[in-house]
């Protein structure tokens, strides 16, 4: 996996966490 691909995965993961805040 390239560095850009790794950063892309982290970016998507962060978006998911921000869109679904813990109750």
C-alpha positions in Angstrom: 0.0 0.0 0.0 1.3 3.4 -0.9 1.6 6.3 1.5 -1.2 8.2 -0.4 -3.4 5.1 -0.2 -2.8 4.8 3.6 -3.6 8.5 4.1 -6.8 8.0 2.1 -7.9 5.2 4.4 -7.2 7.4 7.5 -9.2 10.3 5.9 -12.2 8.1 5.2 -12.0 6.6 8.7 -12.0 10.1 10.3 -15.0 11.2 8.2 -16.9 8.1 9.4 -16.1 8.9 13.0 -17.1 12.6 12.7 -20.3 11.7 11.0 -21.2 9.1 13.6 -20.5 10.7 17.0 -20.7 8.3 20.0 -23.8 8.6 22.1 
